[in-house]
Amino acid sequence: MTKYKKLIIDILKFFLSILIYLIIITLLSNFNLLSYKVVSVISLIFMALLFMINGIKIGKLSTKRGYLTGLITGLVLVILLLILSLIFNSLPTLKSWLYYLVLIFSSTLGGMIGINKKK
C-alpha cells in the first residue's frame, strides 16, 4: 500500500509543479518579458526535465525493468495531459503528438536512470 501511496504523491507533486510553472510562465508572458518562441522552448525543456525526474523517482521504486516503468508512467501522464487538453477544447495536432512522444521518451530515459541509480 505504501508504494502506491508514494506513487500517487509523486504524481500530485508532478501536477503541482506544472501548475506553478504555468503560473510563472503566464506572468512572464503577460508582461511581455518572453516571446512566444522562447516560451515554447522553455516549456519543452521544463516538461521533458519534469518527466525525466518523475521517471527517475518511479524507476527507483521499481525492482526491475526501469525502462518499462518509466514508459508506463510517461504514457499515463501523457494520457492525463491529453484528457486535460480535450476538456479545454484543444484537439491534438501533429506537433502536439511529437511533443508527447518526447515527453514519453524522457520519462522512459528517467526510468532507466532511476533503476540504475538505485544500486
C-alpha positions as CSV (number, residue, x, y, z in Angstrom):
1,M,0.0,0.0,0.0
2,T,2.8,2.5,0.8
3,K,4.3,2.0,-2.7
4,Y,1.1,3.1,-4.3
5,K,0.7,6.0,-1.8
6,K,4.2,7.2,-2.8
7,L,3.3,6.9,-6.4
8,I,0.2,9.0,-6.0
9,I,2.1,11.6,-4.0
10,D,4.7,11.8,-6.8
11,I,2.0,12.3,-9.4
12,L,0.4,15.0,-7.3
13,K,3.8,16.7,-6.9
14,F,4.2,16.5,-10.7
15,F,0.9,18.3,-11.4
16,L,1.6,20.8,-8.7
17,S,5.0,21.6,-10.4
18,I,3.2,22.0,-13.7
19,L,0.7,24.4,-12.1
20,I,3.5,26.5,-10.5
21,Y,5.4,26.6,-13.8
22,L,2.3,27.6,-15.7
23,I,1.6,30.5,-13.3
24,I,5.2,31.7,-13.6
25,I,5.4,31.5,-17.4
26,T,2.0,33.1,-17.8
27,L,3.1,36.1,-15.6
28,L,6.3,36.4,-17.7
29,S,4.3,36.2,-20.9
30,N,1.7,38.7,-19.8
31,F,4.3,41.4,-19.1
32,N,5.9,40.7,-22.5
33,L,9.2,39.6,-21.0
34,L,9.3,36.5,-23.1
35,S,8.3,35.9,-26.7
36,Y,6.1,33.0,-27.8
37,K,9.1,31.1,-29.2
38,V,11.1,31.4,-26.0
39,V,8.1,30.2,-24.0
40,S,7.7,27.2,-26.3
41,V,11.4,26.2,-26.0
42,I,11.3,26.7,-22.2
43,S,8.1,24.7,-21.9
44,L,9.5,21.8,-23.9
45,I,12.7,21.7,-21.8
46,F,10.9,22.1,-18.5
47,M,8.3,19.4,-19.2
48,A,11.0,17.0,-20.5
49,L,13.0,17.5,-17.4
50,L,9.9,17.1,-15.2
51,F,9.0,13.9,-16.9
52,M,12.6,12.6,-16.6
53,I,12.7,13.5,-12.9
54,N,9.4,11.7,-12.4
55,G,10.7,8.7,-14.3
56,I,13.8,8.6,-12.1
57,K,11.7,8.7,-9.0
58,I,9.5,5.9,-10.3
59,G,12.5,3.9,-11.6
60,K,14.0,3.9,-8.1
61,L,10.8,2.4,-6.8
62,S,10.7,-0.4,-9.3
63,T,12.6,-3.7,-8.8
64,K,13.4,-4.4,-12.5
65,R,12.8,-3.1,-16.0
66,G,13.1,0.6,-15.2
67,Y,12.5,1.5,-18.9
68,L,9.1,-0.2,-18.8
69,T,8.2,1.5,-15.5
70,G,9.2,4.9,-17.0
71,L,7.4,4.2,-20.2
72,I,4.1,3.3,-18.4
73,T,4.5,6.3,-16.2
74,G,5.1,8.6,-19.2
75,L,2.1,7.1,-21.0
76,V,-0.2,7.6,-18.0
77,L,0.9,11.2,-17.6
78,V,0.5,12.0,-21.3
79,I,-2.9,10.4,-21.3
80,L,-3.9,12.6,-18.4
81,L,-2.5,15.7,-20.2
82,L,-4.4,14.7,-23.3
83,I,-7.6,14.4,-21.3
84,L,-7.0,17.8,-19.8
85,S,-6.4,19.3,-23.3
86,L,-9.6,17.7,-24.6
87,I,-11.5,19.2,-21.7
88,F,-10.3,22.6,-22.6
89,N,-11.2,22.1,-26.3
90,S,-7.8,21.7,-27.7
91,L,-7.6,18.9,-30.3
92,P,-4.1,17.3,-30.6
93,T,-2.1,18.2,-33.7
94,L,0.9,16.5,-35.2
95,K,3.1,19.0,-33.3
96,S,1.5,18.1,-30.0
97,W,1.8,14.3,-30.7
98,L,5.6,14.8,-31.3
99,Y,5.7,16.8,-28.1
100,Y,4.0,14.0,-26.2
101,L,6.4,11.4,-27.7
102,V,9.4,13.5,-26.5
103,L,7.8,13.5,-23.0
104,I,7.3,9.7,-23.1
105,F,10.9,9.2,-24.2
106,S,12.1,11.5,-21.4
107,S,10.1,9.5,-18.8
108,T,11.4,6.2,-20.2
109,L,15.0,7.5,-20.1
110,G,14.4,8.7,-16.5
111,G,13.1,5.2,-15.5
112,M,16.3,3.7,-16.9
113,I,18.4,6.1,-15.0
114,G,16.4,5.6,-11.8
115,I,16.7,1.8,-11.8
116,N,20.5,2.2,-12.2
117,K,20.8,4.9,-9.6
118,K,19.1,2.6,-7.0
119,K,22.0,0.2,-7.0
